[in-house]
Amino acid sequence: MRLSTHFRLHEMTRSQTATRMGLSNIPSDKEVDNLKALCKNVLEPVRVRYRVAFSPSSGYRSPALNDAIGGSSKSQHTKGEAVDFEVPHVSNLQVARWIESNLLFDQLILEHYVDTDPNSGWIHVSYTGTLSGNRRDVLRFDGVEYRHGIGDGETEAAFQALETMNFKMPGVTKRVTDRKGFVLRNFTRDFASLWSK
């Protein structure tokens, strides 16, 4: 069953854990409707923006599957309202920033992301079917604690500095456009050394 132009139900329900443990992971009609809204309002815009095919690593989870993997009892995955994914060859930080700035969502979490590795971690996004129900809550989770906002101080300061200068530094402009995650860290270190002199 197609949920949206680029995403199908089997992508949003497949689970190696469910298969291995013999658990059912079949959503109800209501949960399928929620998955359709999630695909239409979050995944499709990301797919169109980056023009890269990707498949979610986790979408719908039945309550039994959610319990088996140690998920929260309040997980929006069990309602078909949440998805975890990565976009190949694009920094998870960059994708999370784009979502934060351009899409309506309930919760956006940059999970297990390490600043020195732009391919680390993944993005968790939830979307509720009602416009008033989307909180636009933005968090970062390092495996131990949740913090509000996506960036850490160093990356955030570099990003703000680049925005202020309109990306006009010689030798940095092209790389900022292509791979923000890499350049922000290098740029921050360079700035720190300039400030300490």
C-alpha positions as a Markdown table, in Angstrom:
| # | Residue | x | y | z |
|---|---|---|---|---|
| 1 | Met | 0.0 | 0.0 | 0.0 |
| 2 | Arg | 1.3 | 3.4 | -0.9 |
| 3 | Leu | 1.2 | 6.0 | 1.9 |
| 4 | Ser | 2.6 | 8.9 | -0.3 |
| 5 | Thr | 4.4 | 9.4 | -3.5 |
| 6 | His | 7.7 | 7.9 | -2.3 |
| 7 | Phe | 6.8 | 5.9 | 0.8 |
| 8 | Arg | 5.0 | 2.6 | 1.2 |
| 9 | Leu | 3.3 | 0.9 | 4.2 |
| 10 | His | 5.8 | -2.0 | 4.3 |
| 11 | Glu | 8.7 | 0.5 | 4.8 |
| 12 | Met | 7.0 | 2.0 | 7.8 |
| 13 | Thr | 6.1 | -1.3 | 9.5 |
| 14 | Arg | 9.1 | -3.6 | 8.8 |
| 15 | Ser | 11.1 | -4.7 | 11.8 |
| 16 | Gln | 13.8 | -7.3 | 12.1 |
| 17 | Thr | 13.0 | -7.6 | 15.8 |
| 18 | Ala | 9.3 | -8.3 | 15.1 |
| 19 | Thr | 10.2 | -10.9 | 12.5 |
| 20 | Arg | 12.8 | -12.5 | 14.8 |
| 21 | Met | 10.4 | -12.6 | 17.8 |
| 22 | Gly | 7.3 | -13.5 | 15.8 |
| 23 | Leu | 5.5 | -10.3 | 16.8 |
| 24 | Ser | 2.7 | -8.8 | 14.8 |
| 25 | Asn | 3.4 | -5.3 | 13.6 |
| 26 | Ile | 0.2 | -4.5 | 11.6 |
| 27 | Pro | -1.3 | -1.0 | 12.2 |
| 28 | Ser | -5.0 | -0.3 | 12.5 |
| 29 | Asp | -6.8 | 1.9 | 9.9 |
| 30 | Lys | -6.4 | 4.9 | 12.3 |
| 31 | Glu | -2.7 | 4.3 | 12.6 |
| 32 | Val | -2.4 | 3.9 | 8.8 |
| 33 | Asp | -4.1 | 7.3 | 8.4 |
| 34 | Asn | -1.5 | 8.7 | 10.9 |
| 35 | Leu | 1.3 | 7.2 | 8.9 |
| 36 | Lys | -0.1 | 8.8 | 5.7 |
| 37 | Ala | -0.1 | 12.2 | 7.4 |
| 38 | Leu | 3.4 | 11.7 | 8.7 |
| 39 | Cys | 4.7 | 10.8 | 5.2 |
| 40 | Lys | 2.8 | 13.6 | 3.5 |
| 41 | Asn | 3.9 | 16.3 | 5.9 |
| 42 | Val | 7.4 | 15.2 | 6.9 |
| 43 | Leu | 9.0 | 12.5 | 4.8 |
| 44 | Glu | 7.8 | 13.7 | 1.4 |
| 45 | Pro | 9.1 | 17.3 | 1.9 |
| 46 | Val | 12.5 | 15.9 | 3.1 |
| 47 | Arg | 12.6 | 13.6 | 0.1 |
| 48 | Val | 11.8 | 16.4 | -2.3 |
| 49 | Arg | 14.2 | 18.9 | -0.7 |
| 50 | Tyr | 17.3 | 16.6 | -0.8 |
| 51 | Arg | 16.4 | 14.5 | -3.9 |
| 52 | Val | 17.8 | 11.4 | -2.3 |
| 53 | Ala | 15.9 | 8.2 | -1.9 |
| 54 | Phe | 15.8 | 6.9 | 1.7 |
| 55 | Ser | 13.8 | 4.4 | 3.7 |
| 56 | Pro | 12.9 | 4.9 | 7.4 |
| 57 | Ser | 14.7 | 2.8 | 9.9 |
| 58 | Ser | 11.7 | 2.8 | 12.3 |
| 59 | Gly | 8.1 | 3.8 | 11.7 |
| 60 | Tyr | 5.1 | 2.1 | 13.2 |
| 61 | Arg | 5.6 | -0.2 | 16.2 |
| 62 | Ser | 2.9 | -2.3 | 17.7 |
| 63 | Pro | 2.7 | -2.1 | 21.5 |
| 64 | Ala | 4.2 | -5.6 | 21.7 |
| 65 | Leu | 7.2 | -4.6 | 19.5 |
| 66 | Asn | 7.6 | -1.3 | 21.4 |
| 67 | Asp | 7.8 | -3.2 | 24.7 |
| 68 | Ala | 10.3 | -5.8 | 23.2 |
| 69 | Ile | 12.7 | -3.1 | 22.2 |
| 70 | Gly | 12.3 | -1.1 | 25.4 |
| 71 | Gly | 10.5 | 1.8 | 23.9 |
| 72 | Ser | 8.6 | 4.4 | 26.0 |
| 73 | Ser | 5.1 | 3.5 | 26.9 |
| 74 | Lys | 4.1 | 6.9 | 25.5 |
| 75 | Ser | 6.0 | 6.4 | 22.2 |
| 76 | Gln | 4.3 | 8.1 | 19.2 |
| 77 | His | 5.7 | 5.2 | 17.1 |
| 78 | Thr | 2.8 | 3.1 | 18.5 |
| 79 | Lys | 0.3 | 5.5 | 17.1 |
| 80 | Gly | 1.9 | 5.7 | 13.7 |
| 81 | Glu | 2.9 | 9.3 | 14.4 |
| 82 | Ala | 6.7 | 9.0 | 14.5 |
| 83 | Val | 9.5 | 7.9 | 12.3 |
| 84 | Asp | 13.3 | 7.5 | 12.6 |
| 85 | Phe | 15.4 | 8.0 | 9.5 |
| 86 | Glu | 18.6 | 9.3 | 7.9 |
| 87 | Val | 19.2 | 10.8 | 4.4 |
| 88 | Pro | 22.2 | 9.2 | 2.8 |
| 89 | His | 25.2 | 11.5 | 2.1 |
| 90 | Val | 23.6 | 14.4 | 4.0 |
| 91 | Ser | 24.5 | 15.3 | 7.6 |
| 92 | Asn | 21.8 | 14.5 | 10.1 |
| 93 | Leu | 22.4 | 17.9 | 11.6 |
| 94 | Gln | 21.7 | 19.6 | 8.3 |
| 95 | Val | 18.5 | 17.7 | 7.7 |
| 96 | Ala | 17.3 | 18.3 | 11.3 |
| 97 | Arg | 18.0 | 22.1 | 10.9 |
| 98 | Trp | 16.0 | 22.1 | 7.6 |
| 99 | Ile | 13.1 | 20.3 | 9.2 |
| 100 | Glu | 13.1 | 22.7 | 12.1 |
| 101 | Ser | 13.1 | 25.7 | 9.8 |
| 102 | Asn | 10.6 | 24.5 | 7.2 |
| 103 | Leu | 8.2 | 21.9 | 8.4 |
| 104 | Leu | 5.4 | 21.6 | 10.9 |
| 105 | Phe | 6.0 | 18.7 | 13.4 |
| 106 | Asp | 5.2 | 17.7 | 16.9 |
| 107 | Gln | 8.7 | 16.6 | 18.0 |
| 108 | Leu | 12.1 | 16.7 | 16.3 |
| 109 | Ile | 15.0 | 14.9 | 18.0 |
| 110 | Leu | 18.5 | 14.6 | 16.7 |
| 111 | Glu | 19.5 | 11.3 | 18.4 |
| 112 | His | 23.0 | 10.0 | 19.1 |
| 113 | Tyr | 24.6 | 12.6 | 16.8 |
| 114 | Val | 28.3 | 13.3 | 17.3 |
| 115 | Asp | 29.7 | 16.6 | 16.1 |
| 116 | Thr | 32.8 | 15.0 | 14.7 |
| 117 | Asp | 30.9 | 12.5 | 12.6 |
| 118 | Pro | 28.1 | 14.0 | 10.4 |
| 119 | Asn | 26.8 | 10.6 | 9.5 |
| 120 | Ser | 26.3 | 9.6 | 13.2 |
| 121 | Gly | 22.9 | 9.1 | 14.8 |
| 122 | Trp | 19.6 | 9.6 | 13.2 |
| 123 | Ile | 16.6 | 11.9 | 13.2 |
| 124 | His | 13.3 | 11.2 | 15.0 |
| 125 | Val | 10.3 | 13.2 | 13.9 |
| 126 | Ser | 6.7 | 13.0 | 15.0 |
| 127 | Tyr | 3.6 | 14.6 | 13.5 |
| 128 | Thr | 0.0 | 14.6 | 14.8 |
| 129 | Gly | -3.0 | 14.7 | 12.5 |
| 130 | Thr | -4.3 | 17.9 | 14.0 |
| 131 | Leu | -2.5 | 21.2 | 13.2 |
| 132 | Ser | -3.1 | 22.5 | 16.8 |
| 133 | Gly | -1.5 | 19.3 | 18.2 |
| 134 | Asn | 2.0 | 19.8 | 16.8 |
| 135 | Arg | 4.2 | 21.3 | 19.5 |
| 136 | Arg | 7.3 | 22.0 | 17.4 |
| 137 | Asp | 9.4 | 20.6 | 20.3 |
| 138 | Val | 13.1 | 20.4 | 19.3 |
| 139 | Leu | 15.5 | 18.2 | 21.3 |
| 140 | Arg | 18.9 | 16.5 | 21.1 |
| 141 | Phe | 19.6 | 13.2 | 22.7 |
| 142 | Asp | 23.1 | 11.9 | 23.3 |
| 143 | Gly | 22.2 | 8.6 | 24.7 |
| 144 | Val | 22.1 | 9.9 | 28.3 |
| 145 | Glu | 20.1 | 13.1 | 28.4 |
| 146 | Tyr | 17.8 | 15.2 | 26.3 |
| 147 | Arg | 18.6 | 18.9 | 25.7 |
| 148 | His | 16.4 | 21.5 | 24.1 |
| 149 | Gly | 17.6 | 22.6 | 20.7 |
| 150 | Ile | 19.6 | 20.8 | 18.0 |
| 151 | Gly | 23.1 | 22.3 | 18.1 |
| 152 | Asp | 25.7 | 22.4 | 20.8 |
| 153 | Gly | 27.3 | 25.7 | 21.8 |
| 154 | Glu | 30.3 | 25.4 | 19.5 |
| 155 | Thr | 28.4 | 24.4 | 16.3 |
| 156 | Glu | 25.6 | 26.8 | 17.1 |
| 157 | Ala | 28.1 | 29.7 | 17.5 |
| 158 | Ala | 29.8 | 28.9 | 14.2 |
| 159 | Phe | 26.4 | 28.6 | 12.4 |
| 160 | Gln | 25.3 | 32.0 | 13.8 |
| 161 | Ala | 28.7 | 33.6 | 12.8 |
| 162 | Leu | 28.4 | 32.3 | 9.3 |
| 163 | Glu | 24.8 | 33.6 | 9.1 |
| 164 | Thr | 25.8 | 37.0 | 10.3 |
| 165 | Met | 28.6 | 37.2 | 7.7 |
| 166 | Asn | 26.3 | 36.0 | 4.9 |
| 167 | Phe | 28.9 | 33.2 | 4.1 |
| 168 | Lys | 31.3 | 35.7 | 2.6 |
| 169 | Met | 34.6 | 34.2 | 4.0 |
| 170 | Pro | 37.0 | 33.3 | 1.1 |
| 171 | Gly | 37.6 | 29.6 | 0.8 |
| 172 | Val | 34.6 | 28.7 | 3.0 |
| 173 | Thr | 31.7 | 29.8 | 0.9 |
| 174 | Lys | 31.5 | 26.7 | -1.4 |
| 175 | Arg | 32.1 | 24.2 | 1.4 |
| 176 | Val | 29.4 | 25.8 | 3.6 |
| 177 | Thr | 26.9 | 25.4 | 0.8 |
| 178 | Asp | 27.8 | 21.8 | 0.2 |
| 179 | Arg | 28.5 | 20.3 | 3.6 |
| 180 | Lys | 27.5 | 22.6 | 6.5 |
| 181 | Gly | 28.2 | 20.0 | 9.1 |
| 182 | Phe | 31.9 | 19.6 | 8.2 |
| 183 | Val | 32.7 | 23.2 | 7.6 |
| 184 | Leu | 31.0 | 24.4 | 10.8 |
| 185 | Arg | 33.3 | 22.4 | 12.9 |
| 186 | Asn | 36.5 | 23.4 | 11.0 |
| 187 | Phe | 35.4 | 27.0 | 10.9 |
| 188 | Thr | 34.7 | 27.0 | 14.7 |
| 189 | Arg | 38.2 | 25.6 | 15.4 |
| 190 | Asp | 39.8 | 28.2 | 13.1 |
| 191 | Phe | 37.8 | 31.0 | 14.8 |
| 192 | Ala | 38.7 | 29.7 | 18.3 |
| 193 | Ser | 42.4 | 29.9 | 17.3 |
| 194 | Leu | 41.9 | 33.5 | 16.0 |
| 195 | Trp | 40.1 | 34.6 | 19.1 |
| 196 | Ser | 42.8 | 33.2 | 21.4 |
| 197 | Lys | 45.6 | 35.1 | 19.7 |
